Structure formats: C-alpha cells, structure tokens
Amino acid sequence: MSTPFSPRVTALLAVIRRDGGQWTTRRVQDTYRALGMQAPQRSTARGDLERLENAGLLVRHDQDATFRYYTLRPQGGGAGV
C-alpha cells in the first residue's frame, strides 16, 4: 500500500533512497534547490522529514539537544511508496 505524499516529498524520498546517508533540514533544503524547486523554510523541510518518519520510511536520530538527523529505515525505506 502506498502513502500519498506531495510531489515535493515524493521527490525527496527518491533522492534519499538513491543517496542514503544522514538527512538534516539543511540537506533537504539543498536537495530541493538542486532539483530546481524553491527551498522551503526550515520548518517545512523538518515537516517533510517527519512525514517520512511517520510513514515508517525514515529513522530519527537525536545526537544531542541541538542536532537531529534522519536515515532511511533499512526494511521499509526501499519498498512501497
């Protein structure tokens, strides 16, 4: 079953699946720019990451009180959506 995401979030998920690694709000904004999209506010980038986490596709990592990043969930990140 696939989860309906906006075209922006769908494009982000495709890049995350392709590139892997740690995803921060800054990296999301840079990715949107590289895709020719208007870079959203930091809060929008954070919300996009949270949507993917809530869908079970990403894992959130809180390194400390000031640094958070997300990674692709190994068993769920490559299937579905």
PyMOL commands that set and color helices and strands:
alter all, ss='L'
color gray80, all
select helices_A, chain A and resi 7-19+25-34+42-54
alter helices_A, ss='H'
color red, helices_A
select strands_A, chain A and resi 58-64+67-72
alter strands_A, ss='S'
color yellow, strands_A
deselect
rebuild
show_as cartoon
